[in-house]
């Protein structure tokens, strides 16, 4: 797990709307190592999903555009700069789905209702693995069996509406893993699932990661899932990374006031105290405050916070925080 698989540096993805420019991802940097599970956490609208879509080159112009930064996919001794590729070109299409795959938030929307689930898995297999239709069907059945479907030989011919929410999510995972990618991006993979099915899906992902030796980039707002699945965590707020660190760092020694607020707002079983939400509300993306974006809600706010956007400071061996509280902190 020491080898680098994906390097993102100063990624900026903006959208032009009638209300103004939205800086959905604004200077995001992180690494994904081979074999690790990296968590990206934050409130809805913080830029988690847009970061994932940028990596997959699925931002649609002219309103959306990657305006700066670099995304590098590392393959052994060579690297491919994803941001320099034509999103619809053959090189990006060979990476998308085959080497970097993504599970989207809502499987019912992502699956085509007029094709069987087998046809949809087979399409990706035939495209990327260059096998016959019969071989692709065998691979689809095998993948559905690995996902825990009870009768994959029959269910391969089912349509999405015939499946439960948990089964549809398993199909999405089967589709993503059918070409044995090096990196799986899972965007809220357990949204709208009950806790029992959620636990099954998470256990399935951990098992598949061990079997396929792949990396996972797990996007969620659920800190419980982060604690169970991830070794390292990125915390995002309004398009920026405000804290990074190991899962233990983030949960037991959080540095950024926003991270501390997130952890305080988690309901505690057995405690009768009221929830402690973060004060204020998230700013509109078209009306961002000067300086630190979290300053209007921050209990530790200082005059400089309202004037200058803070750089990222090292606050431990593997931990960084984008906060003026740590100016001059020793590394």
N, C-alpha and C positions, 0 to 999 in steps of 0.2 A: 504493500500500500504506500510505498515511498515514491512511486513513479507518477508523474503528472499526466493527466488525461485531457483536461480542459482548462484553458487559461482565459479569463475574462478581465480586460483592463479598460477602465474608464468608459464603460459602455453607456451610450446616450441614445435613447429612443424617444422621439417626440411625435406628437399628433397635432395636426392643425384642425381646430374646430371653429364653429361659428362664434363661440364664446371667447376664443383666444387659443394661444399655444399651450399645450399640456406636455410637461416634461415628465412623462410616465416613468422613465428610467433615466437617471441623471448622474452619471459618473460612477457606475457600479463596477466594482472589481472583486474577483474571488477566483479560487482555484478548486478544481475537482480532481482528487487523486484516484488512482486505479483501485477498485475494490471497496471504496468507502461509500457511506451514505451521508450526504451533505443535506442538511435541512435549511430551508429558507422560510422564515416566519415573519408575519406582520399582519396588520389589519387589512381588510378588503380595500383594494384600490391603491396599495402601497407600491405596486410595480412588480410583484412576484411573477404573475403570469406573463406579463409583457417581457420580462427578462427571459423566460423560457421560450416564448415565441420568437424572440430575437435570435436566440441560439439556433433555433430550427429554421431561421430565415422565412418566417411566416407572417411578418409584418406587411400589411398591404398598403402600397402607395396608391394615390399621392398623399392621402391624409396622414398615414403613418410612415415613419422613415427612421432607420438607424442613421443618426447624423454624426456619430463619432465613436471612437473607441475601437477595440480589437477583440475578436473572439478567435482563439486558436485551439484547434483540435489536434492533439498529439498522438501520432501513430508510430510507436517505436522511436526510431531516430529521426523521423521526418514529422513535420507539422503542416497543417492546412489552415490558412487564415480564412475562416468562414465568412467574415465580413467583407472579404475581397471577391467572393464568388457571386455569380449570377444566381439569384434565388431560384430561377426556373431552369438553370443550366444543368447539364448531365452530371457534373461533379458534385453539385449540391444535392441533386436528387439521389445520387448513389450514397451519400452520407446520411441524408434524411430518411429515417426508417430502417436502414440497414445497420449503420454504425451508431447513430444517435436516434433513439425512438422516444415517443412521448405518449403518455396516457392523459387524455383531456378530462376536464372536470365532470362533464355530464355525458355518460355513455349513451343515453337514449338519443341525444342530439348528434353525437359523433358517429353512431352507427347508421348506415343507410337503411331505411325501413323496407325498401323494395327488393333488397338482396338478402340471401341467407347469410348467416354468420360465417359459414364455411366459405362461401364465395368471397367474402370480404377479407378473410385471413389469407385465402389462396392468392388473391390478387397481389398482395405484398410479397408473398413467397415466390411466385412466378417472376415478378419484376426483379427482385434482388438476388434470388438464389439460382435463377436460370434452370429450373427443373420443369418436368412435364406436369400437365394438369393432374394426372393420377398421383404422382409423387407429392405434389402440393396438397392434394386432398389428404393423403396419409399423414403429412406433417401437421395439417390443421387438426385432424382427429387426435394425433398424439399430443399436441399442445393443449387442446381442450381437456384431454384426460389428465394432463399434468396440472391443469387449473382446478381440478376437483369436480368437474361436471360428471354426473352419474352415468350417463349413457352417451358418450361422445360420438359413437357411430351413428346414432339417430339424431342427436342434437345438432350435429354439423349442418343439417338441412333445415333447421329451424330459422324463423325470422326473429328480429329483435323483439317484437311485441310479445312473443311467446315466452320470453325469459323474464325472470325477476330482476330487480335492480342489482342484487349481488352477482347474479349470473352474467348480466350484461357487463359489469365491471370486470369479471374474470375473462370474458371474451376480449375486452379491450386490452387486458394484460397479455392474453395469448397472441393477439395481433401484434402488439409491440415487441414481444419476445420471439416471434416466429422466425426472425432473421438474425437472432442471437446478437443483439447490439452490445457495444462496449459500455454505453451510457444510456440509462433509462431515466427520463424526466417524468416524474409523476406529479401532476397538478391536481391537488386536492383529491386523491384517489378514493377517499371514503366518504365524500360528500353525499348527503341524503341517505346513507346506509345506517341501519340500526347498529347498536354497539356490538352485538354478537357477530354480525356479518363483517363489520369493520375489523374486529379482532382477527377473523379468519383471513381477510384480505391482507392485512399487515403481516400475519404469520406466513402467508403464501409468498409475499414479496421477499421476506427474509430468506425463506427456503430457496427460492429461485435465484436470489443473489448468490448464495453459496454454490448452487449447482452450476450457474452460468458465469461465475467470477466477474460480474459486471459492477459498475458503479451506479448509484442511484442519486438523483437530485430530487429531493422530496419537498414539494411546495405545499404549505398548509398554514392555517391560522390556529391550528390545534396544538398547543404546547404539550399535551399528553402524548400525542403521536410522535412529536419530536423527541421527547424523553425516551420513548420506547425504541425508536428506529435509528437515531442519528448519533454519530460520533462528534461531528462538528456542526455549528449552527451559524447562519447569517440572519441578523435581524434587520428588517427594512422598514423605513418610514418615509412616506411621500417621495418615493423614487430614489432614495439614497440608502446606502448601508450605514446603519448607525452603530452596530456592534457585531463583532465576529469573535468566535472562540470555540473551545470544546463544549460539549453539552454540559459537563460538570461546571465549567467556568460560568456558562450562561445561567444555569439554574441555582448554583450555590454562591457565586460571586459576581452577580450582574453589576456592570459598571454604569451603563448609560441609564439616565432617568426613565427613558421610555421602556427599556427592557424591565427595569424594576417595577414600573407601573403595570406592564403586562402580567408579570408573575403575581403581583398583589391582587389582580383581578380574577385569578383562577378560583372557582368555587372549591371550598374545602369540605369534604364529607365529614359529617359529625359536628362541625362547628356551627354555632347558631349566630355568629356575628354576620352583619350585613356585608354584601359585596363592596369592594373598595375600587370603584372604577377610576380610570384616568380622568382628571378634570378637563372640562372644555370639550371641544369637538375638533375633528380633523379639518384642516383648512381646505378650501376649494382649490383644486389644482391650477385653476386660472387666476387665483388671487393669493398666491403664496406670500407669506410674510418675509421681510428682509432678515438677513442673518440666519440663525438656526431655525429650521421649520418647526421644531418641537417647542421652541421658546415660549409661545403663548400658553402652553399647557404644562410647562415644566415647573416643578416645585423648587428647583435649584437654580432658577434663571438668574443671570447676572447681566449688567449693562452691555457687555460685549456680545452677549448671545443675540441681542436684538439688532446688532450692527454688522457682524461678520459671520459668515458661514464657517464653522470650525473645521479644521483639517482632522485627519484620523490619527490618533495617538496610540502608541503601544502602551498597554496597561498590564501586561504580563507576558510570559514566554510565548503564549499562543493566542493572546487576547488583545483586541483593538477596540477602541471606542471613539466615535466622532462627537466629541464633547469638550468644551472649553474647561471643564473641571479638571482635565488631566494635562493641561498645558504645562510642560516642563517635567512631566512624570518620567522617572528613569526607566529605561528599557532593560 
